[in-house]
Every structure is written in C-alpha cells, then in structure tokens.
Amino acid sequence: MAMQYDVVSKHAQTSTTLTTSRVRVKNITVTSGTSSLRNIAIADPTVYKSGTYSQTLFVITVTITAHGLTTGDRVFLDVTSGTGRDAMYAVTVTDANTFTVTSAASTSTSGNATIYTSIALELDTYSTVGLPILIPGEGILMPNGVFAGVGSSVTMTVYYG
C-alpha cells in the first residue's frame, strides 16, 4: 500500500470549522493545558442551531427556538459570547425551546451559543501530554467538512484528506 500524500493538518485552539470540503478524518492529536477534565468533538459543520444561554453556578440554560432535542442527547456547545465553556454536554430538555446542561465549572454568565448535534467523534482527556488518536481503516467520512469543537484549555490538530 502506498503512502497517502493528500492528507493535510489544521490546528485548532478554539472551536472552529476547519474545512467545508468532503474529507476523511485520519488522525487527531489532542493536548490539554490542565490535568482536569477537558473534551473535544469532531462534528458536521452544517448541522447546528444558534441561540442564547445563561449560567448560574454549574447549570447552563440554553434557549434555541425549536431545538429538536430529547433528554440525554449529547451536543457540543460552542459559546460565542460571555465566559461560558465550550464543551460536550448531555442535555435535559425543559420544553421545545429550552434545555439545561451541567458544567464542570461554576460561574455566572450569559451570552450567545451554538449547538452542534451531528457528532462524529467525542473525546475526554485529563492528561497534559499530547494524545494522538489514530482513526483505523479509511478514517471518518465527513461529507460536509469538519467542525472542531475544542473545550477550554485544549488544543487539537486534525489530519484529514
């Protein structure tokens, strides 16, 4: 088998869309800046909804019109304003437009947020040592591109082609 030469890498220090092209994720290297729980996600960048959030202590209340979630669904919450943390969360639905999640960090803040619901890969880490994750076989097919959800104090490099 010949070496694949069309693999590229992009580094993410904050949550961002890395590409909108059809690719296969081949490898990820994750590095946490702290030895407490941190996480990342790889998601479809075209499957998202935006709204607002408010956090009191550990409870984050998210308001998104017709969010379509059910209790227990997992989402990546990308906080776009305020001081909340980007992270993967399990949701508890309160009504058709509101759900709550429990944060690992206690704070009081509010702002805008986007949820990504089509998660292809989720990883939790407690280590400050770079963690390489090799995706076996042909990799993870991402037909609409790659959104890199990067939690607080985490960076990741995604290799795809």
C-alpha positions in Angstrom: 0.0 0.0 0.0 1.4 3.4 -1.0 1.6 6.3 1.4 -1.3 8.8 1.1 0.0 12.3 0.1 -3.2 14.3 0.2 -3.5 14.4 4.0 -3.4 17.9 5.4 -3.5 19.1 9.0 -5.0 22.1 10.8 -4.5 23.1 14.3 -7.4 24.4 16.4 -7.0 26.4 19.7 -10.7 27.5 19.7 -13.8 25.9 18.3 -13.9 26.4 14.5 -14.8 24.9 11.1 -11.6 23.5 9.7 -12.9 22.7 6.2 -16.2 22.6 4.3 -15.0 20.0 1.8 -15.8 16.3 1.8 -12.9 14.6 3.7 -12.0 11.7 5.8 -10.5 12.4 9.3 -7.4 10.2 9.7 -5.8 11.3 12.9 -6.2 13.7 15.8 -3.7 14.9 18.3 -5.2 16.5 21.5 -3.3 18.4 24.1 -4.8 19.7 27.3 -3.3 22.7 29.2 -4.5 21.2 32.5 -4.9 17.9 34.2 -8.6 18.3 34.9 -11.5 17.1 32.6 -11.4 18.7 29.2 -13.0 17.5 25.9 -13.2 17.9 22.2 -15.6 16.9 19.4 -15.5 16.5 15.6 -18.9 17.4 14.1 -20.7 18.2 10.9 -20.3 22.0 10.5 -23.6 22.2 8.6 -25.8 20.7 11.4 -26.1 23.4 14.1 -28.6 25.8 15.7 -27.9 29.1 17.5 -29.5 30.8 20.5 -28.7 32.2 23.9 -27.5 30.8 27.2 -27.3 31.8 30.8 -25.3 30.1 33.5 -25.8 30.2 37.3 -23.3 28.2 39.3 -23.0 24.8 37.4 -26.3 25.0 35.5 -26.4 26.3 31.9 -29.8 27.1 30.5 -29.9 27.3 26.7 -32.7 28.8 24.7 -32.9 27.9 21.0 -36.3 28.1 19.2 -37.4 24.6 18.2 -34.1 22.9 19.2 -35.5 19.4 18.5 -33.5 17.7 21.2 -34.6 15.0 23.7 -33.3 14.4 27.2 -30.0 12.5 27.1 -28.9 13.8 23.6 -25.3 14.9 23.5 -24.3 18.2 21.9 -21.2 20.3 21.5 -22.0 23.8 23.0 -19.9 26.5 21.3 -20.1 29.6 23.4 -19.7 32.7 21.1 -20.0 35.4 23.8 -19.9 35.5 27.5 -17.5 33.4 29.7 -19.1 30.0 29.5 -17.1 27.0 28.4 -17.2 25.2 25.1 -17.7 21.5 25.8 -19.7 18.4 25.1 -22.8 18.1 27.2 -25.8 15.8 27.8 -29.0 17.8 27.7 -32.1 17.8 29.9 -35.0 19.2 27.9 -37.4 21.5 29.7 -39.5 22.5 26.7 -39.4 22.8 22.9 -37.2 25.9 23.1 -35.1 25.4 26.3 -32.8 22.8 27.7 -30.2 22.7 30.5 -26.7 21.2 30.8 -24.4 20.8 33.8 -21.0 22.4 33.5 -17.8 21.3 35.2 -17.1 24.9 36.1 -19.2 27.2 38.4 -19.7 30.8 37.1 -22.4 33.4 36.5 -22.5 34.5 32.8 -24.7 34.7 29.7 -24.4 35.3 26.0 -24.8 33.6 22.6 -24.1 30.0 21.8 -24.3 27.5 19.0 -25.0 23.8 19.4 -23.6 21.1 17.1 -25.6 17.9 17.1 -24.1 15.7 14.5 -21.1 14.5 16.4 -18.7 12.1 14.6 -16.2 11.8 17.5 -16.0 12.8 21.1 -13.0 12.6 23.4 -12.5 13.4 27.1 -9.0 13.9 28.4 -7.4 14.5 31.8 -3.8 14.5 30.5 -1.5 17.4 29.7 0.5 15.1 27.5 -0.3 15.2 23.7 -2.7 12.3 23.0 -2.5 11.0 19.4 -5.7 9.3 18.2 -5.2 7.2 15.0 -8.5 6.5 13.2 -8.3 3.0 11.8 -9.2 2.0 8.2 -10.2 4.8 5.8 -10.9 7.3 8.6 -14.2 9.0 9.5 -16.1 10.3 6.4 -17.2 13.9 6.9 -19.2 14.7 3.8 -19.9 18.3 4.7 -16.5 19.2 6.2 -15.1 19.3 9.8 -16.1 21.4 12.8 -13.5 21.1 15.5 -15.1 21.6 18.9 -12.4 22.5 21.3 -13.1 22.7 25.0 -11.5 25.1 27.4 -7.7 24.8 27.7 -7.5 22.2 24.9 -5.9 22.3 21.5 -6.1 19.8 18.7 -4.5 19.1 15.4 -6.8 17.3 12.9 -5.3 15.3 10.0 -7.6 14.7 7.1 -7.6 14.1 3.4 
